C-alpha cells in the first residue's frame, strides 16, 4: 500500500533495545517502516476525526517502542503512556522516549491508568486473544478513550485465512490450521492457541471478519467507525473509531452473541481442497 503521508521530515530515534524481539537481523528497515506506517495511520485518524492534537496518548502493547518512537518524534508535546506485559519494554520506552510507564496485566480490566486518552493505539494485541478476552479488551479500550477521542486497533481479517486456504506456507505454522479455518467459516471469528504455549497460557492467533466486527460494534452506541482498512498495517487490518456520546440510538439492539452460527457447503469444501 502506498504511503498515506510524506513523513520524511519526522526523524524518529534509531536506538533499539537489544531485547526487542520485533527487530530481525537483516530486516532493520522493515522494523522502522512498520512503525512509520503506524504514524501514517494515526495521521489519517487525525484527519478523519478532525483531531489536530493528541495531548494524551496510550500505546498498548508498547513493546520496546517500534511505534512509540514515531509517536514521540511527531507528537513531541504529548504525554505518552507505554503499557505492556513485558516490563523490560515498558522500562525502555520510559527511558528512551519519555513514556509514562505502566506494567500491564493479563486481565486488562485490572489495569487502572487513572485517566482517559485522546488517542489509543493498539497494534497486534486483539490479533492474539480468544473471543472472551478479545471482547473484554475492546470494552477496556473504549472506556479508556476520552469523549471525542480516537481508538485505533489492528485485527487479522480475511487476509490470513485466504492465504491458508491457498496453501501459503510460513504463515501460522504453529496452530491448528483446519480448526482455525472451519471456525472462521462458521462464525466469522476464530482462535487457536499456539502449539508452544504453556498449559497456563492462552495466547495464539485470532481472526475476525469485518462483518463479525460490525456486529460487535452494535454494542457501543457511543462509537463511530471512521475507517476499516484491510491490509493497512502489514497483513493486518486497521480499525479507526471515534467516541461520541449518544451518537447512535441502539435501534438494532445488542445481539446476544456477535457470532452468526452459519455454515455453507462452499466454505466446507475449502478444507477438503487444502487439507483433505
C-alpha positions in Angstrom: 0.0 0.0 0.0 1.4 3.4 -0.9 2.3 5.9 1.8 -0.5 7.9 3.1 1.6 11.0 4.1 5.1 12.2 3.5 6.8 11.8 6.8 10.3 12.4 5.6 10.6 15.3 8.0 9.9 13.1 11.0 13.2 11.9 12.5 12.4 9.0 14.8 15.0 7.6 17.2 17.1 4.8 15.7 18.1 3.4 19.1 16.7 -0.1 19.5 16.7 -2.2 22.6 18.9 -5.3 22.4 15.9 -7.2 23.8 13.5 -6.1 21.1 12.1 -9.3 19.6 10.4 -7.3 16.8 13.7 -6.5 15.2 15.0 -9.2 12.8 18.6 -9.1 11.8 18.9 -8.0 8.2 15.4 -6.6 8.2 16.1 -3.5 10.2 14.4 -1.1 7.7 11.2 -3.2 7.8 11.1 -2.7 11.6 11.3 1.1 11.1 8.9 1.0 8.2 6.1 -0.7 10.2 6.5 1.9 12.9 6.4 4.8 10.4 3.2 3.2 8.9 1.5 3.3 12.3 2.2 7.1 12.4 0.7 7.5 9.0 -2.5 5.8 10.2 -2.6 8.0 13.3 -2.2 11.0 11.0 -5.1 9.7 8.9 -7.2 9.3 12.0 -6.5 12.9 12.9 -8.0 14.0 9.5 -10.9 11.6 9.6 -11.8 12.7 13.2 -10.8 16.3 13.0 -8.2 15.9 15.7 -5.3 18.3 15.2 -3.7 17.4 18.5 -3.4 14.3 20.7 -2.2 15.5 24.1 -2.7 12.2 25.9 -1.6 9.0 24.0 -1.7 5.4 25.1 0.4 2.8 23.2 -0.6 -0.7 24.3 1.2 -3.0 23.9 4.1 -0.7 23.5 6.8 -3.4 23.3 10.2 -1.8 23.0 8.9 1.2 21.1 8.6 0.1 17.5 5.6 2.5 17.1 6.2 4.8 20.1 9.5 6.2 18.6 7.4 7.6 15.8 4.6 8.9 18.0 7.2 10.7 20.2 9.0 12.2 17.2 5.8 13.7 15.8 3.8 14.4 19.0 6.8 15.8 20.9 4.4 17.7 23.3 2.3 14.7 24.2 2.2 12.7 27.3 2.6 9.2 26.0 1.8 6.2 28.3 3.5 2.9 27.4 1.9 -0.3 28.7 2.9 -3.9 28.2 3.2 -7.2 30.0 6.9 -7.1 29.1 8.4 -4.9 31.8 11.7 -4.5 30.1 9.9 -3.0 27.1 8.0 -0.6 29.3 11.2 0.5 31.1 13.0 1.0 27.8 10.1 3.2 26.5 10.2 5.3 29.6 14.0 5.8 29.4 14.3 6.3 25.7 11.0 8.0 24.7 10.0 9.7 28.0 6.9 7.5 28.3 4.8 7.2 31.4 5.5 3.5 32.4 2.6 1.2 33.3 3.0 -2.5 33.6 0.1 -4.3 32.1 -1.8 -7.4 33.5 -3.1 -10.5 31.7 -6.6 -9.3 32.7 -6.8 -5.8 31.2 -9.8 -5.0 33.4 -7.4 -4.9 36.3 -5.3 -2.1 34.7 -6.0 1.3 36.1 -4.4 4.3 34.3 -6.3 6.9 36.4 -7.2 8.8 33.3 -8.5 8.6 29.8 -6.7 9.2 26.5 -7.2 11.4 23.4 -5.6 8.6 21.3 -5.2 4.9 21.9 -3.0 2.8 19.6 -3.4 -0.9 19.9 -1.2 -2.8 17.5 -1.1 -6.6 17.4 -3.0 -7.4 20.6 -6.5 -8.4 19.7 -4.9 -10.5 17.0 -3.8 -12.9 19.7 -6.7 -13.2 22.1 -9.6 -15.7 22.4 -13.0 -14.3 22.0 -13.9 -13.6 25.6 -10.7 -11.7 26.3 -11.0 -10.0 22.9 -14.4 -8.5 23.7 -13.3 -7.6 27.3 -10.2 -5.8 25.9 -12.3 -3.8 23.5 -14.6 -2.7 26.4 -11.5 -1.5 28.2 -10.1 0.4 25.2 -13.4 2.2 24.7 -13.7 3.0 28.4 -10.2 4.4 28.4 -10.9 6.7 25.4 -11.9 10.2 26.1 -15.1 11.8 24.8 -14.2 12.9 21.2 -11.1 10.7 21.5 -9.8 8.2 18.9 -9.2 4.5 19.2 -7.1 2.7 16.6 -6.5 -1.1 16.7 -5.4 -3.8 14.4 -7.1 -7.1 13.6 -6.5 -10.2 11.5 -9.3 -10.1 8.9 -9.7 -12.0 5.6 -6.0 -12.0 4.5 -4.5 -14.8 6.7 -7.4 -17.2 6.2 -7.3 -16.6 2.5 -3.6 -17.3 2.4 -4.1 -20.5 4.3 -6.8 -21.7 2.0 -4.5 -21.1 -0.9 -1.8 -23.3 0.7 0.6 -20.5 1.7 3.4 -21.8 3.8 5.3 -19.9 6.5 2.0 -18.4 7.8 0.5 -19.6 11.1 2.6 -22.8 11.1 2.3 -23.2 14.9 -1.5 -23.5 15.1 -4.2 -26.0 14.1 -5.0 -24.5 10.6 -8.0 -26.7 9.7 -9.7 -25.9 13.0 -9.0 -22.2 12.6 -10.4 -22.1 9.1 -13.5 -24.1 9.9 -14.4 -21.9 12.9 -13.8 -18.7 10.9 -16.1 -20.0 8.1 -18.8 -20.9 10.6 -18.8 -17.8 12.7 -16.5 -15.0 11.4 -14.3 -15.3 14.5 -11.7 -17.9 15.1 -9.0 -18.5 17.6 -6.3 -21.2 18.0 -3.6 -21.3 20.7 0.0 -21.5 19.6 1.4 -25.0 19.9 4.3 -23.8 22.1 2.0 -22.2 24.7 2.4 -23.5 28.2 -0.7 -25.1 29.8 -1.5 -22.0 31.8 -1.2 -19.6 28.8 -3.9 -18.7 26.4 -2.2 -16.9 23.5 -2.5 -17.6 19.8 -3.9 -16.3 16.6 -7.4 -14.6 16.4 -9.2 -14.0 13.1 -12.2 -11.6 13.0 -14.1 -10.8 9.8 -15.3 -7.3 9.0 -18.9 -8.5 9.3 -18.3 -10.0 12.8 -16.7 -6.8 14.0 -19.6 -4.7 12.8 -21.9 -6.9 14.8 -19.7 -6.4 17.9 -19.8 -2.6 17.4 -23.6 -2.6 17.8 -22.9 -2.9 21.5 -21.5 0.7 21.5 -23.9 3.4 20.5 -21.2 6.0 21.6 -18.7 4.8 19.0 -18.5 5.8 15.3 -16.4 3.7 12.9 -14.4 6.2 10.8 -12.5 3.6 8.9 -11.9 -0.1 8.3 -8.8 -0.6 6.2 -7.9 -4.1 5.0 -4.2 -4.9 4.9 -3.3 -1.4 6.1 -0.6 -2.4 8.6 1.3 -5.3 7.0 -1.1 -8.2 6.7 -3.3 -6.7 9.5 -6.5 -4.7 9.1 -6.8 -1.3 10.8 -9.9 0.0 12.6 -10.4 3.7 13.5 -13.1 4.5 15.9 -14.3 7.9 17.2 -16.0 8.2 20.6 -19.1 10.5 20.7 -21.7 10.1 23.5 -25.2 9.4 22.3 -24.3 9.5 18.6 -26.4 6.4 17.7 -29.7 5.1 19.1 -29.5 1.3 19.8 -32.3 0.6 17.4 -30.8 -2.7 16.3 -30.4 -3.9 19.9 -27.4 -5.8 21.1 -27.1 -9.3 19.8 -26.9 -11.9 22.5 -23.8 -13.2 20.7 -22.0 -11.5 17.9 -21.4 -14.8 16.1 -23.8 -15.9 13.4 -24.0 -19.7 13.6 -24.0 -20.4 9.9 -22.0 -22.7 7.6 -22.1 -23.1 3.9 -21.1 -26.2 1.8 -18.8 -24.0 -0.3 -16.8 -23.0 2.7 -16.6 -26.5 3.9 -15.2 -27.5 0.5 -12.2 -25.2 1.1 -10.9 -27.6 3.8 -11.2 -30.6 1.6 -9.1 -28.9 -1.1 -6.4 -27.7 1.2 -6.3 -30.2 4.0 -8.3 -33.2 2.8 
